[in-house]
Amino acid sequence: MSLHGKRKEIYKYEAPWTVYAMNWAVRPDKRFRLALGSFVEEYNNKVQIVGLEEESSEFVCRNTFDHPYPTTKIMWIPDTKGAYPDLLATSGDYLRIWRVCDTETRLECLLNNNKNSDFCAPLTSFDWNEVDPNLLGTSSIDTTCTVWGLETGQALGRVNLVSGHVRTQLIAHDKEVVILDVRVPCTPVARLNNHRACVNGIAWAPHSSCHICTAADDHQALIWDIQQMPRAIEDPILAYTAEGEINNVQWASTQPDWIAICYNNCLEILRV
C-alpha cells in the first residue's frame, strides 16, 4: 500500500456498535486489516473485519458475523508467511476459531474445557503462540489456564475443518497477577501516573523494549519512553486525545509506526 505517501496521520472507521476488542492482521498482504469485537446486547454481539482501501484511503467493512457472547479478546493467527489457513480466534463464553474468507467467515471449532457440561466458565483472555501457531492458551474466571492444540490440516494441503484438544490445564491463579522484573520481584519497575481515569489498555512497542502505549477512560493514549527506569518517569513523549473513553489499544506488530485505538463505536489508527 502507498498510504505513507499520502501523508495522512489518522484513519477513522465508525462501526454500527460499540467497539471493545480489536486486533491487527499480521500477514504482509493484509497489514491494514483489523478485526473488531462489538457489544450489541447480551446474547447478540458482532465481529467485523475491516480493511483500509488504498484508492479511497477509507476503512470499509469486509465482513460481519454474529458472536453470541461479548468478545473479551480477538486475535488473528500469528502467521506472517501465509503457511496456515486465515484463522481468527475469539474468547468469551468459549474459545472459538473462525476461518476468514473473502466473502464469508465461518466457525471452524468451539473449544470447551469442561467435558462434563456444555457450559464452561467465561474466558477472560487468551494468547496465540507465535512460535507454534498450533498452540493457544486461555485464561478463565474459574482460576484455570488451559493450553489448546489445534489441528489445521495445512500440512496435507487440504481444506480441512480445524479441530482442537486440551494439551494441559493449570489451576494456579487465586489472586491478581502483576508484571514485575523477575530479578527484583517485590518492586514494580516503573509507575506511570499521568492518566486521570481507569487505564483500559496497554501495548508494548513491537520494535523497542523501552516504549509502551497506555490508553484510558480519560480519552488519552500516551506513549512512554521508559529507558531511564528505575528513575522516575514524569511525562509521556507523545499524547493523543480521542473523542471518547478509549477501550483498547493495539500496536501493529508488522508496522510499528501505527497504533490502533477504539472508543465508543470508533476505530482510529494513528501514525506515530
C-alpha positions in Angstrom: 0.0 0.0 0.0 1.2 3.5 -0.8 -0.5 5.0 2.2 2.7 6.6 3.6 3.0 8.7 0.5 -0.4 10.3 1.2 0.9 11.8 4.5 -2.3 11.1 6.3 -1.7 10.6 10.1 -5.1 9.3 11.3 -7.6 7.0 9.7 -11.0 6.5 11.2 -13.8 3.9 11.0 -17.2 4.2 12.6 -18.9 0.9 13.4 -22.6 0.5 14.0 -21.9 -0.7 17.5 -19.6 0.0 20.5 -16.1 -1.5 19.8 -14.3 -3.2 22.7 -11.9 -5.8 21.2 -9.7 -5.5 18.2 -6.6 -7.0 16.6 -4.3 -6.2 13.6 -3.7 -8.8 10.9 -0.1 -9.9 10.7 0.1 -11.1 7.1 2.1 -8.7 4.8 -0.7 -8.6 2.2 -3.3 -7.9 5.0 -1.4 -5.4 7.0 -4.2 -2.8 7.1 -6.9 -5.3 8.1 -8.3 -5.4 11.6 -10.9 -7.5 13.4 -13.3 -5.6 15.7 -15.4 -7.1 18.5 -18.6 -5.1 19.3 -21.1 -5.2 22.1 -24.7 -5.0 20.9 -26.7 -6.8 23.6 -26.1 -9.6 26.0 -26.5 -12.6 23.6 -26.3 -10.9 20.3 -22.9 -9.3 19.5 -20.9 -8.8 16.4 -17.4 -9.2 14.9 -16.4 -7.1 11.9 -13.5 -7.5 9.5 -12.4 -4.1 8.2 -9.7 -3.0 5.8 -8.2 0.2 4.6 -8.8 0.9 0.9 -5.8 2.2 -1.0 -7.7 4.2 -3.5 -10.1 6.0 -1.2 -8.0 5.9 1.9 -11.1 4.9 3.8 -11.9 1.9 6.0 -14.5 -0.5 4.6 -16.2 -3.4 6.3 -15.3 -6.7 4.6 -17.4 -9.0 6.7 -19.7 -9.1 9.7 -20.7 -12.1 11.7 -22.6 -12.9 14.9 -20.9 -13.6 18.2 -23.3 -14.9 20.9 -21.2 -13.5 23.9 -19.2 -10.3 24.1 -15.7 -10.8 22.9 -13.1 -10.5 25.7 -10.3 -10.8 23.2 -9.9 -11.2 19.4 -6.7 -12.3 17.6 -5.5 -13.3 14.2 -3.3 -16.3 13.8 0.3 -15.1 14.1 1.3 -16.4 10.7 3.4 -13.9 8.7 4.2 -16.3 5.9 0.7 -17.5 5.0 1.5 -21.1 5.8 -1.7 -21.6 7.8 -5.4 -21.0 6.9 -6.6 -17.5 7.5 -7.9 -18.0 11.1 -9.3 -15.7 13.7 -9.8 -16.6 17.4 -12.2 -15.1 19.8 -12.8 -15.6 23.5 -16.0 -15.0 25.6 -18.1 -17.9 26.8 -15.8 -20.3 24.8 -12.7 -20.1 22.6 -13.9 -20.1 19.0 -11.8 -20.5 15.9 -13.1 -18.9 12.7 -11.9 -19.3 9.1 -11.9 -15.9 7.3 -12.6 -16.0 3.5 -13.1 -13.2 1.0 -16.9 -13.3 1.2 -17.7 -15.0 4.5 -16.4 -16.1 7.9 -17.4 -19.5 9.2 -17.0 -21.1 12.6 -14.4 -23.9 12.5 -14.5 -25.1 16.1 -15.8 -24.3 19.5 -13.4 -25.3 22.3 -14.8 -26.2 25.8 -12.5 -27.5 28.5 -15.4 -28.7 30.6 -16.0 -32.3 29.5 -18.9 -32.8 31.9 -21.1 -29.9 30.6 -22.0 -27.9 27.5 -21.2 -24.8 29.6 -17.9 -23.5 30.9 -16.7 -20.6 33.0 -16.3 -17.4 30.8 -12.8 -16.8 29.4 -11.1 -13.5 30.3 -8.4 -13.7 27.7 -6.2 -15.9 25.6 -2.9 -15.7 23.6 -1.7 -17.4 20.4 1.8 -19.0 20.4 3.8 -17.1 17.9 6.5 -19.8 17.6 4.0 -22.6 17.1 0.6 -21.3 15.9 -0.9 -24.7 16.6 -0.9 -23.8 20.3 -3.2 -21.3 22.2 -3.6 -20.6 25.9 -6.8 -19.4 27.5 -7.5 -17.9 31.0 -10.8 -18.2 32.8 -12.6 -16.7 35.7 -12.6 -20.1 37.4 -8.8 -19.5 38.0 -7.7 -22.0 35.3 -5.4 -21.6 32.4 -5.7 -24.1 29.5 -3.3 -24.8 26.7 -5.1 -25.9 23.5 -3.6 -27.8 20.5 -5.1 -27.1 17.0 -5.1 -29.4 14.0 -5.5 -27.3 10.9 -4.7 -29.8 8.2 -2.4 -27.3 6.4 0.5 -29.8 6.1 -1.7 -32.1 4.0 -2.6 -29.3 1.5 -6.3 -29.9 2.1 -9.0 -27.6 3.3 -9.9 -29.5 6.5 -12.1 -28.3 9.3 -10.0 -27.0 12.2 -10.2 -29.0 15.4 -8.7 -28.7 18.8 -7.9 -30.5 22.0 -6.7 -29.7 25.6 -3.0 -30.1 25.8 -2.7 -29.2 29.5 -4.7 -27.3 32.2 -3.2 -25.3 35.0 -5.2 -24.4 38.2 -3.0 -21.8 39.6 -4.5 -18.3 39.9 -6.4 -17.3 43.0 -5.5 -13.6 43.2 -4.4 -10.7 41.0 -1.4 -11.1 38.7 1.1 -8.2 38.1 4.1 -7.9 35.8 7.4 -7.4 37.6 11.1 -7.6 36.9 11.9 -11.2 37.9 15.3 -10.1 39.2 13.6 -7.9 41.8 10.1 -9.5 42.1 8.9 -7.4 45.1 9.2 -4.0 43.5 7.5 -2.5 40.4 10.0 -1.4 37.8 8.1 1.8 37.0 4.9 3.7 37.7 3.2 5.8 35.0 0.8 8.2 36.7 -0.4 10.7 34.2 -3.8 9.1 33.4 -6.7 10.7 35.2 -9.1 7.7 34.9 -9.1 4.0 34.6 -6.5 2.5 32.3 -8.1 0.0 29.9 -5.3 -1.0 27.6 -1.5 -1.3 27.3 0.7 -2.2 24.4 4.5 -2.7 24.1 6.2 -1.3 21.0 7.0 -4.3 18.8 10.3 -2.7 17.8 11.5 -1.4 21.1 12.0 -2.7 24.6 11.6 0.8 26.2 8.5 2.2 24.6 4.9 1.5 25.7 1.5 2.9 25.0 -1.3 3.2 27.5 -5.0 4.1 26.9 -7.6 5.1 29.4 -11.1 6.4 30.2 -9.6 10.0 30.3 -9.7 9.8 26.4 -6.0 9.8 26.2 -3.5 7.4 24.5 0.0 8.1 25.9 3.4 6.8 24.6 6.1 6.5 27.2 9.9 6.1 26.9 10.9 4.0 30.0 14.6 3.6 29.2 15.6 5.8 32.2 14.0 3.5 34.7 14.4 2.9 37.6 14.5 6.7 37.7 11.0 8.3 37.8 9.2 8.8 34.5 7.4 12.1 34.7 5.7 12.6 31.3 4.9 10.7 28.2 6.7 11.5 24.9 3.5 11.6 22.8 -0.1 12.1 23.7 -3.3 11.8 21.7 -6.8 12.8 22.9 -9.7 10.8 21.4 -13.3 11.8 21.3 -14.3 9.2 24.0 -13.2 6.8 26.6 -10.6 4.5 25.0 -11.5 0.8 25.4 -8.4 -0.8 23.8 -5.1 -0.1 22.2 -3.0 -2.2 19.8 0.4 -1.6 18.4 0.8 -3.1 15.0 3.5 -5.8 15.2 4.4 -5.8 11.5 4.3 -2.0 11.0 5.5 -0.4 14.3 4.7 3.2 13.1 1.0 2.6 13.5 -1.2 2.3 16.7 -4.9 1.4 16.7 -7.3 2.6 19.4 -11.1 2.1 19.8 -13.6 4.3 21.7 -17.4 4.4 21.6 -18.2 3.0 18.1 -15.0 4.2 16.5 -11.7 2.7 15.4 -8.8 5.0 14.8 -5.3 4.1 13.6 -2.6 6.7 14.4 0.8 7.1 12.8 3.5 7.6 15.4 
